[in-house]
Amino acid sequence: MRETAITDKILAWLNTQQGCWAYKTHGDPYGRRGTPDILCCYKGLFYAFEVKTPARKDDATVHQKRAIAKIRAAYGTAEIVTDVTDVQSLLGMAGCCALDPSSMDETRCVYIPS
């Protein structure tokens, strides 16, 4: 399956989820290099998904890796995904840290006390 087909399936699923906004970015001369393919806000948390085929999962460019690192440094979640199930498992974590600070995984989310 091509990256475009995987991206379309992920977006179709995301757009059925309550509390979710998702956008497909398009690489062009006016965009920022390395921006992940899908930007998403789910239940108030920011996610960015770089879509790859399973055979190319480890082929992120330097710019893509840098963008992922910057998003994580800003306490967003950014991952390379290869199918809808990857996204579903990442979104399954939504709100975990706010509910239970002891479950905090600092590479994916942050606990902000109220």
DSSP file with accessible surface (Angstrom, degrees, kcal/mol):
  #  RESIDUE AA STRUCTURE BP1 BP2  ACC     N-H-->O    O-->H-N    N-H-->O    O-->H-N    TCO  KAPPA ALPHA  PHI   PSI    X-CA   Y-CA   Z-CA
    1    1 A M              0   0  136      0, 0.0     2,-0.1     0, 0.0     0, 0.0   0.000 360.0 360.0 360.0 138.8    0.0    0.0    0.0
    2    2 A R     >  -     0   0  192      1,-0.1     4,-2.1    51,-0.1     3,-0.2  -0.370 360.0-111.5 -79.8 159.1    1.3    3.5   -0.9
    3    3 A E  H  > S+     0   0   47      1,-0.2     4,-3.0     2,-0.2     5,-0.2   0.870 117.6  57.5 -57.6 -37.5    1.8    6.3    1.7
    4    4 A T  H  > S+     0   0   87      1,-0.2     4,-2.5     2,-0.2    -1,-0.2   0.919 107.2  46.7 -61.1 -43.5   -1.1    8.2    0.1
    5    5 A A  H  > S+     0   0   37     -3,-0.2     4,-2.1     2,-0.2    -1,-0.2   0.901 113.1  49.1 -66.7 -39.9   -3.5    5.3    0.7
    6    6 A I  H  X S+     0   0    8     -4,-2.1     4,-2.5     2,-0.2    -2,-0.2   0.941 111.5  49.7 -63.8 -45.3   -2.3    4.9    4.3
    7    7 A T  H  X S+     0   0    7     -4,-3.0     4,-2.9     1,-0.2     5,-0.2   0.920 109.4  51.7 -59.4 -44.8   -2.7    8.6    4.9
    8    8 A D  H  X S+     0   0   95     -4,-2.5     4,-2.5     1,-0.2    -1,-0.2   0.906 110.6  48.2 -60.6 -41.5   -6.2    8.6    3.4
    9    9 A K  H  X S+     0   0  117     -4,-2.1     4,-2.1     2,-0.2    -1,-0.2   0.909 112.2  48.7 -66.0 -42.2   -7.2    5.7    5.7
   10   10 A I  H  X S+     0   0    0     -4,-2.5     4,-3.0     2,-0.2    -2,-0.2   0.949 113.3  46.7 -63.1 -47.7   -5.8    7.4    8.8
   11   11 A L  H  X S+     0   0   25     -4,-2.9     4,-2.5     1,-0.2    -2,-0.2   0.900 109.9  53.8 -61.4 -41.0   -7.5   10.7    8.0
   12   12 A A  H  < S+     0   0   60     -4,-2.5     4,-0.3    -5,-0.2    -1,-0.2   0.926 113.2  43.3 -59.9 -43.2  -10.8    8.9    7.3
   13   13 A W  H >< S+     0   0   61     -4,-2.1     3,-1.8     1,-0.2     4,-0.4   0.945 112.4  52.0 -68.0 -46.9  -10.6    7.3   10.7
   14   14 A L  H >< S+     0   0    0     -4,-3.0     3,-1.8     1,-0.3    -2,-0.2   0.894 103.7  58.5 -56.5 -40.3   -9.5   10.4   12.6
   15   15 A N  T 3< S+     0   0  103     -4,-2.5    -1,-0.3     1,-0.3    -2,-0.2   0.568 100.8  56.9 -72.4  -4.2  -12.4   12.4   11.1
   16   16 A T  T <  S+     0   0   99     -3,-1.8     2,-0.4    -4,-0.3    -1,-0.3   0.499  87.3  99.1 -95.9  -6.8  -14.9    9.9   12.7
   17   17 A Q  S X  S-     0   0   52     -3,-1.8     3,-1.1    -4,-0.4     2,-0.1  -0.692  75.5-125.4 -90.0 130.4  -13.5   10.6   16.2
   18   18 A Q  T 3  S+     0   0  180     -2,-0.4     3,-0.1     1,-0.2    -2,-0.1  -0.449  96.6  23.7 -68.2 139.0  -15.3   12.9   18.5
   19   19 A G  T 3  S+     0   0   50      1,-0.2    24,-2.6    -2,-0.1     2,-0.4   0.743  99.8 121.8  78.9  22.1  -13.0   15.7   19.8
   20   20 A C  E <   -A   42   0A  27     -3,-1.1     2,-0.4    22,-0.2    -1,-0.2  -0.967  37.9-178.9-126.3 135.1  -10.6   15.3   16.9
   21   21 A W  E     +A   41   0A 150     20,-2.5    20,-2.7    -2,-0.4     2,-0.4  -1.000  16.2 178.6-123.9 128.4   -9.4   17.8   14.3
   22   22 A A  E     -A   40   0A  14     -2,-0.4     2,-0.4    18,-0.2    18,-0.2  -0.988   8.7-172.2-135.9 145.8   -7.0   16.5   11.7
   23   23 A Y  E     -A   39   0A 114     16,-2.7    16,-2.6    -2,-0.4     2,-0.6  -1.000  19.7-137.1-140.3 134.8   -5.3   18.1    8.7
   24   24 A K  E     -A   38   0A  55     -2,-0.4    14,-0.2    14,-0.2     2,-0.2  -0.814  25.1-145.0 -90.3 120.7   -3.2   16.7    5.9
   25   25 A T        -     0   0   19     12,-2.7     2,-0.5    -2,-0.6     6,-0.0  -0.514   7.4-145.3 -81.5 157.3   -0.2   18.9    5.2
   26   26 A H        -     0   0  122     -2,-0.2     2,-0.4     2,-0.0     5,-0.1  -0.990  13.0-127.2-128.1 125.6    1.1   19.3    1.7
   27   27 A G        +     0   0   84     -2,-0.5     6,-0.1     4,-0.1    10,-0.0  -0.564  49.5 140.2 -71.5 123.8    4.7   19.7    0.8
   28   28 A D    >   -     0   0   83     -2,-0.4     3,-1.6     4,-0.0    -2,-0.0  -0.949  67.6 -87.6-153.2 173.2    5.2   22.8   -1.3
   29   29 A P  T 3  S+     0   0  120      0, 0.0     4,-0.1     0, 0.0    -2,-0.1   0.721 124.5  51.4 -61.3 -19.1    7.7   25.6   -1.7
   30   30 A Y  T 3  S+     0   0  217      2,-0.1     2,-0.1     0, 0.0    -3,-0.1   0.530  95.7  86.5 -95.8  -8.1    5.9   27.7    0.9
   31   31 A G  S <  S-     0   0   42     -3,-1.6     2,-0.5     1,-0.1    -4,-0.1  -0.343  86.9 -96.1 -87.9 171.8    5.7   25.0    3.6
   32   32 A R    >   -     0   0  209     -2,-0.1     3,-1.7     1,-0.1    -1,-0.1  -0.769  44.1-111.7 -89.3 128.4    8.2   24.1    6.3
   33   33 A R  T 3  S+     0   0  185     -2,-0.5    -1,-0.1     1,-0.2    34,-0.0  -0.299  97.9  18.3 -60.5 136.1   10.5   21.3    5.4
   34   34 A G  T 3  S+     0   0   16      1,-0.3    -1,-0.2    32,-0.1    34,-0.1   0.375  78.5 154.6  87.8  -4.5   10.0   18.1    7.4
   35   35 A T    <   -     0   0   46     -3,-1.7    -1,-0.3     1,-0.1    29,-0.1  -0.359  52.1-105.9 -58.5 129.1    6.5   18.9    8.7
   36   36 A P        -     0   0    3      0, 0.0    14,-0.2     0, 0.0   -11,-0.2  -0.143  24.8-114.4 -56.9 156.4    4.7   15.6    9.4
   37   37 A D  S    S+     0   0   25     12,-0.3   -12,-2.7     1,-0.2     2,-0.4   0.815  98.0  35.4 -62.8 -37.5    2.0   14.5    7.0
   38   38 A I  E     -AB  24  49A   0     11,-2.2    11,-2.9   -14,-0.2     2,-0.4  -0.987  63.5-165.4-127.0 128.4   -0.9   14.7    9.4
   39   39 A L  E     +AB  23  48A  36    -16,-2.6   -16,-2.7    -2,-0.4     2,-0.4  -0.916  20.1 178.9-107.9 139.9   -1.4   17.3   12.2
   40   40 A C  E     -AB  22  47A   0      7,-2.9     7,-3.3    -2,-0.4     2,-0.5  -0.999  27.6-160.9-147.3 138.8   -4.0   16.5   14.7
   41   41 A C  E     +AB  21  46A  52    -20,-2.7   -20,-2.5    -2,-0.4     2,-0.5  -0.993  21.8 177.9-116.8 120.5   -5.6   17.9   17.9
   42   42 A Y  E >   -AB  20  45A  25      3,-2.6     3,-1.9    -2,-0.5   -22,-0.2  -0.980  68.3 -21.3-129.9 117.2   -7.4   15.2   19.9
   43   43 A K  T 3  S-     0   0  137    -24,-2.6    -1,-0.1    -2,-0.5   -23,-0.1   0.862 128.4 -50.2  52.7  40.0   -9.0   16.0   23.2
   44   44 A G  T 3  S+     0   0   67    -25,-0.3     2,-0.4     1,-0.2    -1,-0.3   0.466 115.3 112.5  83.4   2.2   -6.9   19.0   23.6
   45   45 A L  E <   -B   42   0A  61     -3,-1.9    -3,-2.6    31,-0.0     2,-0.4  -0.855  63.7-125.1-111.2 145.6   -3.6   17.3   22.9
   46   46 A F  E     +B   41   0A  88     -2,-0.4    31,-2.4    -5,-0.2     2,-0.3  -0.742  28.8 178.1 -93.8 132.5   -1.4   17.9   19.8
   47   47 A Y  E     -Bc  40  77A   4     -7,-3.3    -7,-2.9    -2,-0.4     2,-0.4  -0.973  11.5-169.1-129.6 146.0   -0.3   15.0   17.6
   48   48 A A  E     -Bc  39  78A   0     29,-2.2    31,-2.1    -2,-0.3     2,-0.5  -0.998   8.6-163.1-135.1 129.6    1.8   14.9   14.4
   49   49 A F  E     -Bc  38  79A   0    -11,-2.9   -11,-2.2    -2,-0.4     2,-0.7  -0.962   9.7-160.3-119.8 121.1    2.0   11.8   12.3
   50   50 A E  E     - c   0  80A   3     29,-2.5    31,-2.6    -2,-0.5     2,-0.4  -0.903  24.5-144.4 -94.9 115.7    4.7   11.1    9.7
   51   51 A V  E     + c   0  81A   0     -2,-0.7     2,-0.3    29,-0.2    31,-0.2  -0.718  27.9 163.3 -90.8 129.8    3.2    8.4    7.5
   52   52 A K        -     0   0    6     29,-2.4     5,-0.1    -2,-0.4     8,-0.0  -0.952  40.5-106.8-135.6 157.0    5.5    5.8    6.0
   53   53 A T    >   -     0   0   25     -2,-0.3     3,-1.4     1,-0.1     4,-0.3  -0.496  40.7-108.1 -74.6 156.5    5.0    2.4    4.4
   54   54 A P  G >  S+     0   0   92      0, 0.0     3,-1.1     0, 0.0     4,-0.2   0.888 121.6  54.3 -55.2 -35.7    6.0   -0.5    6.6
   55   55 A A  G 3  S+     0   0   98      1,-0.2     3,-0.2     2,-0.1     0, 0.0   0.751 115.1  39.6 -70.0 -21.3    9.0   -1.1    4.3
   56   56 A R  G X  S+     0   0  109     -3,-1.4     3,-2.5     1,-0.1    -1,-0.2   0.160  75.2 120.2-113.8  18.7   10.1    2.5    4.7
   57   57 A K  T <  S+     0   0   83     -3,-1.1     3,-0.3    -4,-0.3    -1,-0.1   0.829  80.7  45.4 -55.7 -32.2    9.4    3.0    8.4
   58   58 A D  T 3  S+     0   0  141     -4,-0.2    -1,-0.3    -3,-0.2    -2,-0.1   0.265  90.5  90.5 -95.8  13.2   13.1    3.8    9.1
   59   59 A D    <   +     0   0   83     -3,-2.5    -1,-0.2     2,-0.0    -2,-0.1   0.012  48.4 144.4-102.6  30.5   13.5    6.2    6.1
   60   60 A A        -     0   0   10     -3,-0.3     2,-0.0     1,-0.1    -8,-0.0  -0.406  49.5-119.2 -66.4 142.6   12.6    9.5    7.7
   61   61 A T     >  -     0   0   66      1,-0.1     4,-2.7    -2,-0.1     5,-0.2  -0.284  24.1-105.0 -75.9 168.4   14.6   12.4    6.3
   62   62 A V  H  > S+     0   0   95      1,-0.2     4,-2.3     2,-0.2     5,-0.2   0.912 123.9  50.6 -58.5 -41.9   16.8   14.6    8.4
   63   63 A H  H  > S+     0   0   56      2,-0.2     4,-2.3     1,-0.2    -1,-0.2   0.886 109.9  49.3 -66.4 -39.1   14.2   17.4    8.2
   64   64 A Q  H  > S+     0   0   28      2,-0.2     4,-2.5     1,-0.2    -2,-0.2   0.931 111.6  48.7 -66.0 -43.0   11.4   15.0    9.3
   65   65 A K  H  X S+     0   0  123     -4,-2.7     4,-2.3     1,-0.2    -2,-0.2   0.899 111.5  50.3 -63.0 -39.6   13.5   13.7   12.3
   66   66 A R  H  X S+     0   0  123     -4,-2.3     4,-2.4    -5,-0.2    -1,-0.2   0.921 110.2  49.1 -65.9 -42.6   14.2   17.3   13.3
   67   67 A A  H  X S+     0   0   18     -4,-2.3     4,-2.4     2,-0.2     5,-0.2   0.924 110.8  50.5 -63.1 -43.0   10.6   18.3   13.1
   68   68 A I  H  X S+     0   0   12     -4,-2.5     4,-2.4     1,-0.2    -1,-0.2   0.932 110.9  49.3 -60.0 -44.7    9.6   15.3   15.2
   69   69 A A  H  X S+     0   0   58     -4,-2.3     4,-2.3     1,-0.2    -1,-0.2   0.904 110.9  49.6 -63.3 -40.5   12.2   16.2   17.8
   70   70 A K  H  X S+     0   0  142     -4,-2.4     4,-1.2     2,-0.2    -1,-0.2   0.891 110.3  50.1 -67.5 -38.3   11.0   19.8   18.0
   71   71 A I  H  <>S+     0   0   29     -4,-2.4     5,-2.6     1,-0.2     3,-0.5   0.935 111.8  48.1 -65.2 -43.2    7.4   18.8   18.4
   72   72 A R  H ><5S+     0   0   93     -4,-2.4     3,-1.9     1,-0.2    -2,-0.2   0.896 107.5  55.7 -63.6 -38.4    8.3   16.4   21.2
   73   73 A A  H 3<5S+     0   0   76     -4,-2.3    -1,-0.2     1,-0.3    -2,-0.2   0.785 105.2  53.3 -64.6 -24.9   10.4   19.2   22.8
   74   74 A A  T 3<5S-     0   0   76     -4,-1.2    -1,-0.3    -3,-0.5    -2,-0.2   0.219 125.8-105.2 -92.3  13.2    7.3   21.3   22.8
   75   75 A Y  T < 5S+     0   0  151     -3,-1.9    35,-0.3     1,-0.3    -3,-0.2   0.686  80.5 128.3  69.8  22.6    5.4   18.5   24.6
   76   76 A G      < -     0   0    6     -5,-2.6     2,-0.5    -6,-0.2    -1,-0.3  -0.552  63.1-112.4 -93.0 169.9    3.5   17.4   21.6
   77   77 A T  E     +c   47   0A   9    -31,-2.4   -29,-2.2    -2,-0.2     2,-0.4  -0.923  38.1 172.3-104.7 127.0    3.4   13.8   20.4
   78   78 A A  E     +c   48   0A   0     -2,-0.5     2,-0.3   -31,-0.2   -29,-0.2  -0.993   7.7 159.3-137.2 126.6    5.1   13.1   17.1
   79   79 A E  E     -c   49   0A  34    -31,-2.1   -29,-2.5    -2,-0.4     2,-0.5  -0.980  42.8-114.9-144.3 155.7    5.6    9.7   15.6
   80   80 A I  E     -c   50   0A  38     -2,-0.3     2,-0.3   -31,-0.2   -29,-0.2  -0.818  42.2-171.1 -87.4 128.1    6.2    7.8   12.4
   81   81 A V  E     -c   51   0A   1    -31,-2.6   -29,-2.4    -2,-0.5     3,-0.1  -0.908  26.3-172.0-124.1 153.0    3.2    5.6   11.7
   82   82 A T  S    S+     0   0   18     -2,-0.3     2,-0.3     1,-0.3    -1,-0.1   0.451  70.7   2.1-121.5  -6.7    2.5    2.9    9.2
   83   83 A D  S >> S-     0   0   63    -30,-0.1     4,-1.2     1,-0.1     3,-0.7  -0.975  81.1 -85.8-166.5 176.0   -1.2    2.3    9.6
   84   84 A V  H 3> S+     0   0   29     -2,-0.3     4,-2.9     1,-0.2     5,-0.2   0.856 118.6  62.1 -61.1 -36.7   -4.4    3.2   11.4
   85   85 A T  H 3> S+     0   0   80      1,-0.2     4,-2.2     2,-0.2    -1,-0.2   0.848  99.0  55.6 -64.0 -31.7   -3.6    0.9   14.3
   86   86 A D  H <> S+     0   0   42     -3,-0.7     4,-1.9     2,-0.2    -1,-0.2   0.937 111.5  44.1 -61.7 -45.0   -0.4    2.9   15.1
   87   87 A V  H  X S+     0   0    0     -4,-1.2     4,-2.9     2,-0.2     5,-0.3   0.922 110.9  54.3 -66.0 -43.4   -2.5    6.1   15.4
   88   88 A Q  H  X S+     0   0   73     -4,-2.9     4,-1.5     1,-0.2    -1,-0.2   0.913 109.0  48.0 -59.4 -41.5   -5.3    4.4   17.4
   89   89 A S  H  < S+     0   0   79     -4,-2.2     4,-0.4     2,-0.2    -1,-0.2   0.897 112.3  49.3 -69.9 -36.0   -2.7    3.2   20.0
   90   90 A L  H >< S+     0   0   15     -4,-1.9     3,-1.3     1,-0.2    -2,-0.2   0.926 112.1  47.2 -67.2 -42.5   -1.2    6.6   20.3
   91   91 A L  H >< S+     0   0    6     -4,-2.9     3,-1.9     1,-0.3    -1,-0.2   0.769  97.5  72.2 -72.1 -20.7   -4.5    8.3   20.7
   92   92 A G  T 3< S+     0   0   65     -4,-1.5    -1,-0.3     1,-0.3    -2,-0.2   0.736  92.7  58.1 -62.9 -19.9   -5.5    5.7   23.3
   93   93 A M  T X  S+     0   0   53     -3,-1.3     3,-2.7    -4,-0.4     4,-0.4   0.545  76.6 131.9 -83.0 -10.2   -3.0    7.5   25.5
   94   94 A A  T <  S+     0   0   21     -3,-1.9   -51,-0.1     1,-0.3    -3,-0.1  -0.196  80.8   2.9 -53.7 123.6   -4.9   10.8   25.2
   95   95 A G  T 3> S+     0   0   24      1,-0.0     4,-1.9   -52,-0.0    -1,-0.3   0.367  91.7 123.6  84.5  -2.4   -5.4   12.3   28.7
   96   96 A C  H <> S+     0   0   37     -3,-2.7     4,-2.0     1,-0.2     7,-0.2   0.901  75.9  45.3 -59.4 -40.7   -3.4    9.6   30.5
   97   97 A a  H  4 S+     0   0    4     -4,-0.4    -1,-0.2     1,-0.2     7,-0.2   0.865 109.6  53.2 -73.9 -36.3   -1.0   12.0   32.1
   98   98 A A  H  4 S+     0   0   75      1,-0.2    -1,-0.2     2,-0.1    -2,-0.2   0.855 114.8  43.0 -66.8 -32.0   -3.6   14.5   33.1
   99   99 A L  H  < S+     0   0  153     -4,-1.9    -2,-0.2     1,-0.3    -1,-0.2   0.847 131.8  16.6 -80.9 -35.2   -5.5   11.8   34.9
  100  100 A D    ><  -     0   0   74     -4,-2.0     3,-2.2    -5,-0.2    -1,-0.3  -0.796  59.6-169.6-144.0  94.7   -2.6   10.0   36.5
  101  101 A P  G >  S+     0   0   55      0, 0.0     3,-1.7     0, 0.0    10,-0.1   0.785  87.1  66.9 -58.9 -25.0    0.8   11.9   36.7
  102  102 A S  G 3  S+     0   0  104      1,-0.3    -5,-0.1     3,-0.0    -2,-0.0   0.724  95.7  57.1 -69.1 -17.1    2.5    8.7   37.8
  103  103 A S  G <  S+     0   0   51     -3,-2.2    -1,-0.3    -7,-0.2    -6,-0.1   0.371  79.7 138.2 -91.4   7.9    1.8    7.3   34.3
  104  104 A M    <   -     0   0   77     -3,-1.7     2,-0.6    -7,-0.2     6,-0.1  -0.252  36.4-168.1 -61.5 130.8    3.6   10.2   32.6
  105  105 A D    >>  -     0   0   62      1,-0.1     3,-2.5     4,-0.1     4,-2.4  -0.950  10.5-156.4-114.9 103.7    5.9    9.3   29.7
  106  106 A E  T 34 S+     0   0  149     -2,-0.6   -31,-0.1     1,-0.3    -1,-0.1   0.670  88.1  62.8 -65.5 -11.3    7.8   12.5   29.1
  107  107 A T  T 34 S+     0   0   75      1,-0.1    -1,-0.3    -3,-0.0     3,-0.1   0.650 118.3  25.2 -82.7 -11.7    8.5   11.6   25.5
  108  108 A R  T <4 S-     0   0   61     -3,-2.5     2,-0.3     1,-0.4    -2,-0.2   0.690 127.3  -1.2-121.9 -34.7    4.8   11.7   24.7
  109  109 A a     <  -     0   0   16     -4,-2.4    -1,-0.4   -15,-0.0     2,-0.4  -0.973  56.5-133.9-154.3 170.9    3.0   13.9   27.1
  110  110 A V        -     0   0   52     -2,-0.3     2,-0.5   -35,-0.3   -13,-0.1  -0.971  16.7-126.8-133.8 145.1    3.4   16.1   30.1
  111  111 A Y        -     0   0   87     -2,-0.4   -13,-0.1   -10,-0.1    -2,-0.0  -0.801  22.9-172.4 -92.1 124.3    1.6   16.5   33.4
  112  112 A I        -     0   0  132     -2,-0.5    -2,-0.0     0, 0.0     0, 0.0  -0.950  20.7-135.6-116.9 106.8    0.5   20.1   34.1
  113  113 A P              0   0   88      0, 0.0   -15,-0.0     0, 0.0    -2,-0.0  -0.337 360.0 360.0 -62.2 146.0   -0.9   20.5   37.6
  114  114 A S              0   0  170      0, 0.0     0, 0.0     0, 0.0     0, 0.0  -0.320 360.0 360.0 -86.0 360.0   -4.1   22.6   37.8
